[in-house]
Amino acid sequence: MRLQGKVAIVTGGGRGIGRAYTERFLREGASVVVADVDEDNAKKTVDELQALGSLEFVRCDVSDATSTEECAQAAVDTYGRIDVLVNNAALYGDWDMADQSFEYLKRVFDVNLHGVWLMTRAVAPQMTAQESGRIINQSSGAAYNYSGRSTGEFTGLSAFNYGQTKWGVVGLTKFSAAQLGHWNITVNCIAPGVIDTEATQNIVPLSIIETLAKQQCVPGVLNAEDLTGAAVYFASDEARFITGQVLVIDGGKHMPA
């Protein structure tokens, strides 16, 4: 029960990795606000996990400033404080790799990167007033995955929007850590490798997931539960002097300095 008495907001907490974070935080004693734009899955998660502890669903579109502020206020109205924010929500399972338009690039940035900033901005007044808080951002191993084109004609600069946004989350983590540290608010980042979730299977065939797993130092396919221990640690009092850090969890495929 390392998070006993703490209040956490988990964006995208209704399914996949977000649901795993929600369940683990409840088992560690936290109260959880499931902030999600997917009402059906979020409500289903609340129904399935309510026996584990106190949790509430708040509809939240992280790309909308008003929605993020209302989510933070709802958490304060319900529980009186906000101790932890997990910025997990992102366009991924419904990511359209074929859409290379500037308009779609901006849409992915609005959710995956700007949404992290908006949610952080929304909880910051409460956390600074408390003089305590933990913010955990979700990046991706895709931030460290670069590939070049050695053959074929040049057809234009690709908008590898997902990887760009996740690299942006790494930078935003360090910026936010510097901005908020004075008030005992830490900001850290988890960068997972390919996780075997429904969202991943929507865009990456299982055969490719298994091939990627063999490229790791530690073989095997990661699942959402493999990330939850790191999130609990970052959220706990044990990590009070750890901030601005990125923890890559991918079996050693990427080892950034």
C-alpha positions as CSV (number, residue, x, y, z in Angstrom):
1,M,0.0,0.0,0.0
2,R,2.7,2.5,-1.0
3,L,0.2,5.0,-2.3
4,Q,-2.2,4.9,0.7
5,G,-4.2,8.1,1.0
6,K,-3.0,9.6,-2.3
7,V,-5.3,10.9,-5.1
8,A,-4.3,10.1,-8.6
9,I,-5.6,11.2,-12.0
10,V,-4.9,8.7,-14.8
11,T,-5.6,10.1,-18.3
12,G,-6.7,7.4,-20.8
13,G,-7.3,5.3,-17.7
14,G,-10.2,3.3,-19.2
15,R,-8.3,0.7,-21.1
16,G,-4.9,-0.7,-22.1
17,I,-1.9,0.7,-20.2
18,G,-4.0,3.3,-18.5
19,R,-6.3,0.7,-17.1
20,A,-3.3,-1.2,-15.8
21,Y,-2.1,1.9,-14.0
22,T,-5.5,2.5,-12.6
23,E,-5.8,-1.0,-11.2
24,R,-2.2,-1.0,-9.7
25,F,-2.7,2.4,-8.1
26,L,-6.0,1.2,-6.5
27,R,-4.2,-1.9,-5.1
28,E,-1.5,0.4,-3.7
29,G,-4.1,2.3,-1.8
30,A,-4.7,5.4,-4.0
31,S,-8.0,6.9,-5.0
32,V,-8.1,7.3,-8.7
33,V,-9.9,9.6,-11.2
34,V,-10.2,7.9,-14.5
35,A,-9.9,10.7,-17.0
36,D,-10.9,9.5,-20.5
37,V,-12.7,10.6,-23.6
38,D,-13.8,7.0,-24.2
39,E,-16.8,7.0,-21.9
40,D,-17.9,3.4,-22.5
41,N,-14.6,1.8,-21.7
42,A,-13.9,4.2,-18.8
43,K,-17.3,3.4,-17.2
44,K,-16.7,-0.3,-17.7
45,T,-13.3,-0.1,-16.0
46,V,-14.9,1.8,-13.0
47,D,-17.5,-0.9,-12.7
48,E,-15.0,-3.7,-12.8
49,L,-12.5,-2.2,-10.4
50,Q,-14.7,-0.4,-7.9
51,A,-14.3,-3.2,-5.3
52,L,-10.5,-2.4,-5.1
53,G,-11.0,1.1,-3.8
54,S,-12.4,4.6,-4.5
55,L,-12.4,5.7,-8.2
56,E,-14.4,8.1,-10.3
57,F,-14.8,8.6,-14.0
58,V,-14.5,12.1,-15.4
59,R,-14.8,12.7,-19.1
60,C,-11.7,14.5,-20.3
61,D,-10.4,15.5,-23.7
62,V,-6.7,16.2,-23.0
63,S,-6.5,18.3,-26.2
64,D,-9.0,20.8,-24.9
65,A,-7.9,23.3,-22.2
66,T,-11.3,23.7,-20.6
67,S,-11.8,20.0,-20.4
68,T,-8.5,19.5,-18.6
69,E,-9.2,22.3,-16.1
70,E,-12.6,20.8,-15.4
71,C,-11.1,17.4,-14.8
72,A,-8.6,18.8,-12.3
73,Q,-11.4,20.7,-10.5
74,A,-13.6,17.6,-10.4
75,A,-10.7,15.7,-8.7
76,V,-10.3,18.4,-6.1
77,D,-14.1,18.7,-5.6
78,T,-14.3,14.9,-5.0
79,Y,-11.2,14.2,-3.0
80,G,-9.9,17.5,-1.9
81,R,-6.4,17.2,-3.4
82,I,-4.4,15.9,-6.3
83,D,-1.2,14.0,-5.5
84,V,-0.4,12.2,-8.7
85,L,-1.0,12.9,-12.4
86,V,-0.3,10.1,-14.9
87,N,-0.3,11.6,-18.5
88,N,-1.0,8.4,-20.3
89,A,-3.7,9.4,-22.9
90,A,-2.5,9.4,-26.5
91,L,-3.5,8.7,-30.1
92,Y,-1.9,5.3,-30.7
93,G,-4.4,2.4,-31.3
94,D,-6.2,4.6,-33.8
95,W,-3.1,6.2,-35.2
96,D,-3.3,6.5,-39.0
97,M,0.3,6.0,-40.2
98,A,-0.7,6.6,-43.8
99,D,-2.0,10.1,-43.1
100,Q,1.1,12.3,-43.7
101,S,-0.8,15.6,-43.8
102,F,0.1,18.6,-41.8
103,E,-3.4,18.7,-40.4
104,Y,-3.1,15.2,-39.0
105,L,0.4,16.0,-37.6
106,K,-1.1,18.8,-35.6
107,R,-3.9,16.6,-34.4
108,V,-1.5,14.0,-33.0
109,F,0.6,16.8,-31.4
110,D,-2.6,18.2,-29.8
111,V,-3.3,15.0,-28.0
112,N,0.1,13.3,-27.4
113,L,2.2,16.4,-26.6
114,H,0.0,19.4,-26.0
115,G,-2.4,17.3,-24.0
116,V,0.4,16.5,-21.5
117,W,1.2,20.2,-21.1
118,L,-2.5,21.1,-20.7
119,M,-3.1,18.5,-18.0
120,T,0.1,19.4,-16.2
121,R,-0.9,23.1,-16.3
122,A,-4.4,22.1,-15.0
123,V,-3.1,20.3,-11.9
124,A,-0.2,22.6,-11.1
125,P,-2.2,25.2,-9.1
126,Q,-3.5,22.5,-6.7
127,M,-0.1,20.8,-6.4
128,T,1.8,24.1,-5.8
129,A,-0.8,25.0,-3.2
130,Q,-0.2,21.7,-1.5
131,E,3.6,22.0,-2.0
132,S,3.7,18.4,-3.2
133,G,2.9,16.3,-6.3
134,R,4.0,13.6,-8.6
135,I,3.6,13.9,-12.4
136,I,4.4,10.8,-14.5
137,N,4.5,11.3,-18.3
138,Q,4.3,8.5,-20.8
139,S,6.7,8.7,-23.7
140,S,7.7,5.7,-25.9
141,G,10.6,3.8,-27.2
142,A,9.5,5.3,-30.5
143,A,11.2,8.5,-29.4
144,Y,14.6,6.7,-29.8
145,N,13.8,4.8,-32.9
146,Y,15.2,6.3,-36.0
147,S,15.4,4.7,-39.4
148,G,16.8,5.9,-42.7
149,R,15.7,5.3,-46.3
150,S,18.6,4.0,-48.3
151,T,16.8,3.2,-51.6
152,G,14.1,4.7,-53.7
153,E,13.3,8.2,-54.9
154,F,12.7,11.0,-52.5
155,T,8.9,11.6,-52.2
156,G,8.9,14.2,-49.5
157,L,9.7,14.6,-45.8
158,S,7.7,12.1,-43.7
159,A,5.6,13.3,-40.8
160,F,6.5,10.6,-38.3
161,N,4.1,12.2,-35.9
162,Y,3.9,9.7,-33.2
163,G,7.7,9.5,-32.6
164,Q,8.0,13.3,-32.8
165,T,5.4,13.8,-30.1
166,K,6.9,11.2,-27.8
167,W,10.3,12.8,-28.1
168,G,8.6,16.1,-27.3
169,V,7.2,14.4,-24.1
170,V,10.8,13.7,-23.0
171,G,11.7,17.3,-23.4
172,L,8.5,18.5,-21.7
173,T,9.2,16.3,-18.8
174,K,12.6,18.0,-18.1
175,F,11.1,21.5,-18.7
176,S,8.2,20.8,-16.3
177,A,10.6,19.3,-13.7
178,A,12.6,22.5,-13.6
179,Q,9.5,24.7,-13.5
180,L,7.8,22.8,-10.6
181,G,10.5,21.4,-8.4
182,H,10.5,24.3,-6.0
183,W,7.1,23.2,-4.7
184,N,8.3,19.6,-4.2
185,I,6.6,18.5,-7.4
186,T,8.5,15.8,-9.3
187,V,8.1,15.1,-13.0
188,N,9.3,11.9,-14.5
189,C,8.8,9.9,-17.6
190,I,8.3,6.3,-18.6
191,A,9.2,5.2,-22.2
192,P,7.9,1.7,-22.9
193,G,8.9,-0.5,-25.8
194,V,6.2,-2.3,-27.8
195,I,3.5,-3.4,-25.4
196,D,1.1,-6.3,-26.3
197,T,-2.2,-4.4,-25.9
198,E,-5.3,-4.2,-28.0
199,A,-4.1,-0.8,-29.2
200,T,-0.8,-2.1,-30.4
201,Q,-2.4,-5.1,-32.1
202,N,-4.6,-2.6,-34.1
203,I,-1.5,-1.2,-35.8
204,V,1.3,-3.8,-35.4
205,P,0.8,-7.4,-36.4
206,L,1.6,-9.9,-33.6
207,S,4.3,-11.5,-35.8
208,I,6.1,-8.1,-35.8
209,I,5.6,-7.7,-32.1
210,E,7.3,-11.1,-31.6
211,T,10.1,-10.2,-33.9
212,L,10.8,-6.9,-32.1
213,A,10.8,-8.8,-28.8
214,K,13.7,-10.9,-30.1
215,Q,15.8,-7.8,-30.7
216,Q,15.8,-6.9,-27.0
217,C,18.6,-7.9,-24.6
218,V,16.0,-9.5,-22.4
219,P,13.7,-11.4,-24.8
220,G,9.9,-11.6,-24.4
221,V,6.8,-9.5,-25.1
222,L,6.1,-6.7,-22.7
223,N,2.6,-6.3,-21.2
224,A,1.0,-3.3,-19.5
225,E,1.6,-4.7,-16.0
226,D,5.4,-4.5,-16.7
227,L,5.1,-0.7,-16.5
228,T,3.1,-0.3,-13.3
229,G,5.9,-0.9,-10.8
230,A,7.8,2.0,-12.2
231,A,4.8,4.3,-12.1
232,V,4.1,3.4,-8.4
233,Y,7.8,4.1,-7.6
234,F,7.7,7.5,-9.3
235,A,4.4,8.3,-7.5
236,S,5.6,7.2,-4.1
237,D,7.4,9.1,-1.3
238,E,10.5,7.0,-2.0
239,A,11.1,9.0,-5.2
240,R,10.9,12.5,-3.7
241,F,14.3,13.5,-5.0
242,I,14.0,12.0,-8.4
243,T,12.8,14.3,-11.1
244,G,13.3,15.1,-14.8
245,Q,14.3,11.4,-15.5
246,V,13.3,9.1,-18.3
247,L,13.0,5.4,-17.6
248,V,13.0,3.2,-20.7
249,I,11.3,-0.1,-20.2
250,D,11.8,-2.2,-23.3
251,G,14.1,-5.1,-22.3
252,G,17.2,-3.2,-23.3
253,K,16.3,-2.5,-26.9
254,H,17.2,1.2,-26.4
255,M,19.7,2.4,-23.9
256,P,19.8,6.2,-24.0
257,A,22.4,7.9,-21.8
